[in-house]
């Protein structure tokens, strides 16, 4: 069973796991390293002390000539150094000559009755021979505290105890930081999730804008806000579309109904002229239905491309040739600047549809006496097609939306000239299916220029 947890819980848990692992590994490694270093240091120092004491007794033997007579030996054990607790001197026969042990001192400077120290636990015993001129004359035996009972060991234990306290304190601090960080990170995500939920319920705009100082979270918030704005715009376009379709359907249906009722009531005679008028309204209704059917084509415009190596020049020339009569009837000049013999791997029928849609839009929004030019040039990387007109142009605030489905820059004019605002959406879908791009530049009242770029590619 996959148990669901909140983002905040997971962040706290993962952060604490990382902290705990680090707190266990790092202090353990430090403790082990210090233990090795201190043990090595203590061992080296002990060996140096042993050599020094053995050399001291050897010197005493040379000066005295034998071990007999103890006046030359030091009286106290002050020369013993920790962790040595006892030093025993034996002659060549193994008979103890003298021994020294640490004395426990009472507090204060005056200690008249020193007592031997009592040591618990295992002691470490080592020995070193005294050899003079190649002859073994004696042996020094050293009894030492184990490392754990030495001052170095005590210091290390104290250090470890302090370090463990510090680790415990750091874990508490880390837990507080984890809760704080998880809250800071999860709050914008939760707010973004709530924002998305509100968008799904139709509330596209928020009064208070969310902010985050984390780049990725701010990108998420901005994406959700853009989604809301886009859905709101699409909703407005959908409402406008439904209103336009209702308006366009109502007129022909009303006219057809009134004509048929007049004929049925005997008010009108079913003359050929009146029947033709009714049929024309039916044709108008049929054309509107065809426009609505094109909506589904937008989704499939970029699929099932019939790619082939064809003459792009002839495709564009034929598209322009079809519009020559329409341009002449309206009194708009159609200019051409088309590079000859350009071969491209593309879907000729759909690229022709792109040109026809652009030429149709240019004609629709260019007044009599104006000009429209279509040009095509290519290089080793791409083919570029430009359709420019001297028409009414596009307002600056409309430019970002003209390739959105159902969007029309001039609703009243578009309603009288036909179309429901899907032509440029289809154009964009076809161009992008060819891995191309389409851009537009326009000045309101002076005209527009649409630029299509199709990259060259080998036929797959």
N, C-alpha and C positions, 0 to 999 in steps of 0.2 A: 504493500500500500504506500503510495507516494503522498507523504504528509506535506501539506502546503504551509509555508511559514511566511511571515511578513518580511519585506526587504530590510526593515530596521533590525529584526531579530537575526537574520542571516548575517548582516554586516557586523553586528556586535559579536556573534558567535565566531565568525571567521577571524575577526580582528583579535579576539581574545585567544583563539587557538594559536595564531601567529605569535602573539606576545608571550604566551606561556611556553611555547616551544623555544623561543629565543631566550627567555629567562632561565629555562632549564639547561639549554645547551651552553650558553655563554658563561654563566657562573661556574658550571661544572668544568668547562674547559679551563677557565682562569684558575680555579682551585687546583686542578690537576697540574697545571703548569707551575704554579707557585710551589706546590708540594715537591715536584721534581727539582725545581731550582733550589729550594731551601735544603732539601736532603743532600743534593750535590754540594752545596756550599758548606753545610755542617760536616759532611764527610771529609771534604778537602781540608777544612780547618782543623779537624780532629787529627788527621794524619800529620799535618804540620806540627801540631802540639806534641804528638807522640815522638816525632823525629827530634824535636827540640829538647824534650826531657831525656830521651835516650842519649843524645849528644852531651847533655849536661852531666849525667852520671858517668859517661865515658871519660869526660874531662876530669871529674873528681877522682876516678880510679887512676888515671895517668899521674895526677899530682900526688896521690897518696901511695901509689904502688900496689895497693890491695884494697879489699873491702873491709879489712879490719880497722877498727877505730872509726867511730861514727861522728867525731867532732867536725869533720868537714862537710857533713850532710846538712842540709837545711832543716831547721827544727819544725817549722810549721808546714801547713798545707796550702799556704797562700799562693804558691806557684801553680797549683792545680787550676785548670780552666774548665769551665762548663763545656761539654757535659761530663767531663771526668769527675768521678766521685771517689775513686781509690786508685793509687799507684803502688805496686809492690815490686821491690827490687830483690832479685835472687842471684846467688853466686853461681859459679860454673857447675856446682854439684846440686843445684836446685834448692839450696837452703835459703830461706828468706833472710835477707840482710836488714831491710827496713821497709816499712809501709807507711803510706800517707793516706789519709781520708779526710773528706770535707767535714768541717765542724759546723754545727748549727749555732749561729750567733743569736744572742738575745737582743731585744730592741735596746737601743742606746749605744753609746760609745764605749762603755765600760762593761766588759764581759769577763768576769773572773772565773766562771765555771763553764767553759764551752763543752758541749756534749756532741758525741757523734750523731750524724744525721741518720735517720732510718728511712730506707727506700723500699718501696713496695713495687712488686711487679718484676718482670724479667730484666736483668741487666746484661749489657753487652760486654764481653771480655775479649781482649786482644792482647797480643804480646809482640815484643820486638827484641831481638838479640843484640847484645853489646859485644862487638868484635873489635879487638885491638891488635894490629899487626898480624891479622889472619888468625888470631887465637880467640876463641869464644871465652869470655871472662864472666859473663852473666846474662841476665835476661830481665827485662822490665815488663811487667804485666799491668795492663790498664783495664779498669772496670768503669764502664760509662753508662750513663742513662740512655735508654732507647730514644729515638728521635721524637716520638710522641710525647715523652716526658721532658724533653729538652726545652730550653727557652724558645728556640726557633719553632718547635712544635706547638708550644703554647701560643706564640704569636700567630701562627697559622690558624689554629683553632679559633682564636679571637677574631681574626680577620674573616674567616668563613662565617662565623656567627653574625658579625656585623653585615656581611654581604647578604646573607639570607634575610636578615631584617630589611635590608635595602630592597631586595627583590620583592618581598611581601608588600612593602610600601609602594614600589613601582607597579605591582599588579593592581593595587587599589587605584592608583592614579591612572593606569592604562584603562581600567574598566570605566572610570569616569570619562576619560577622553573618548573611549569607544562609543559610549552612549551619546555623547555630544556630537561626535562625527557622524554616527549613524542617523541621528536626528537631522543634522544639516543636509546630509545627502538624500535621505529618504523623503524629507518634506517636499522638496520640489518635484520628485517623482510622483509622490502621492497626489500633489496638486495637479500635475499634468494628467494623471489618470482620471481625477475628478473632472478636469476640464474636458477630456475626451468623452467621458460619460455624459456630460452636459451637452456636448456637441451631438452625441447620438440621440439625445432627446429633443434636438431641434433648437437648443440655445447656443447660437453660434458666436455671440459676442460676450466678453466679460468686461465688467466695469473696471476692475482692478487688474492691471497687468502683472503677471508673475515675473520675478527676477531671480537670478542665481549667479553667484560669482564663480561657479564651476563651468568651464567652457562647454563640456559635453552636455551637461544638464540644461544650460541655456539654449543650446542647439535643439534639444528635445522640446523645450518649452516653445521656442520659436516655430518649430515644425508643427506642433499642435495648434498654435495660433494661426499659422498659415492655412492649415487644414480647415479650421473653422471659417476663416475668411473665404477660402475657396468654395466650401460647401454653401456658405451664405450667398456667394455670387451665383453659384449654380442653381440654388433655390430660386433666386430672383429671376434668373434666365428661364427656369422651368415655368414659373408663374407667368412670365411674359409670353412664353411659347403657348401655354394653354389658352391664355387670353387671346392671342393672335389667331390660333387655330379656331377657337370658338367664334371669333369675329368673322374669319374668312369662310367658315362653314355656314354660318348663319345666313349670310347674304344670298348665296346661290340656292340654298335650300328654301329660303323664304320666297325667292322669285319663282322657283320651279313649282312650289306648292300653290302660289297665287295664280300662276298660269293654268295649272291643271284644274284648280277649283273654278276658275273663270270659264274654262272650256266645259267642265262638268255641269255647271249651272246654266250653260247656254249663253253666258254673257259674251263670250268670244267664240268665233268660229275657228275650228282647228285648221287654219290656213297653213300652207307650207312656211310662210314667213314666221308665224308665231311658233310653229314646231321647231324651226331652225333656231329661234331665240331660246327656246327651252333646252334644245340640245347643246347650244353653246354654254349655257349655265351648267349643264351636266358635265361638259368637257372641262369647264373651269373647276368644278368640284373634283373631277377625276385627277386633274393636274395637281391639286392641293394634296390629294391622298398619295400621289406618287412622291411628292416632296416629303411627306411624313414617312413613307417607306424608306427613304434614303437615310433616315436616322440610324437604322440598323447597319447601314453600309459603313458608317464611320468606324465601328468596332472591327470590321473585317477588311477595311481598306488597306491595311498594311500586311495582310496575309495572302498566301497563295499567289505570290508574284510569279508571272510567267517570264522569267529572265531569258533574254536572248541577245546576241550581238547584232544590233540593228543600226540603221542610219538615223541618228538622232536629228540630223538636219531635215530630212523629209518628214519626220513626225511633227516637228514644230511648224514647218511650212504648210502642211495639210491642215493643222489646227488653225493657223492664221487665215488660210484660204477659205475655210468654212465661215469665218466671221466677216469676210469682206463685204458681202451684201448687207449685213446688219449694220455695219459701220457706215456704209454709203447711205443707207436709208435714214440714218439719224444725223448725217452730216458730220461725222467724226472721222478724222484721218488716221489710218492704221499704218504705221511705218515699220519697216523690217530691217534688221541688221543681223543676219544669221550666217554663221561661218559654214562653209560648204564641206561636205564629205567628213562629217564627224561621226565616228563609229563608237557606240557605247553599249555596254552590257546593262540592259534595263528592261522593264516591262513597258513596251511602247504604248499600249492602249492606256495604261494608267498615267504615264507621263503626259500623253496627249490630253487626258482629262484634266490634269493639273493646268496645262496651258489654256485650255478652253475655259476653265473656271476663272482663272485670272483675267483673261480677255473679257469674259462676260461681266465680271465685277467692274473692270475698268470702263467698259461701255456704259454700264448702268449708272455710274456716278460721274460721267464726263458729259458736259452739256454740248449741244451742237456747236460746231466751230472749233472744238478742242482737238487734241491729238493724243494718240496712244502709240507707244513704240514697244516692240518686242525684239529683244536681241539675245543672241546665243554665241558664246565663245568658249573655247576649251584649251586646256594645257595638259601636261603629262599627268597631273593629279586629279583634275576634276573638270566638270562641265558647269558653266555658269549661265543661268537664264535670268534676264531682267525684263520685267513688264512695268513700264512707267506710263503715267497718264497725267494730264493737266486738269484733272477733275476737281471735285470739291475738297479732296484731301480728308485726312482723319485727325480728329482732335487729339491732343496730347494725352488726355486722360483716358481715351479709348484704345490707344495703341497696345497696352499690355493684354487686352482681352479679345482682340479681333480674331484670334485663332480658336477661341472657345466656341463650342457648339451653341447654337441659338442666339449668339450675340450679334446685334446689329447696331451700327453707330447712329443711324437716323431711323428711328422706328416708323415715323409717319411716312417718310419717303420710301423706306423698304416695303412698307405695306402696300403702297400704290404701285411699286415696280416689281412686286413678286419676291418670292424667296422667303425662307424662314431662318436664315442665318446658319447654314451648315456647310456652305461651299468651301470656305477657307479651312474649316475643321477637317474636311475630307482631303483637301490639298496637303495640309500638314501631315496627316496620317500616311498618305502615299509617299511623300518626300522622305519622311523618317523611316519608312519601310525600306527605302533604297539607301539607308544610312546617310542621308543628306540633311541639309538644313534649309529653312526658309526664314527670311528676315524681311522687315519692312521699315522704310523711312518715309515720313510724310510731314507736310506742312499744311495746316488747315487752310483751305481756300486756294491752295496752289497746286496740289496734286500729290500722288503717292508713287513709290517705287517698291516693288516686290522683287526680291532676289532669291533665286533657288540655286543651291549648289549640290550637285550630285557627284560623289567621288567615283573615280574609275576603279573597276575591279574586274578580276577574271571571272569567267563564267564557271559556276560550281556544278 
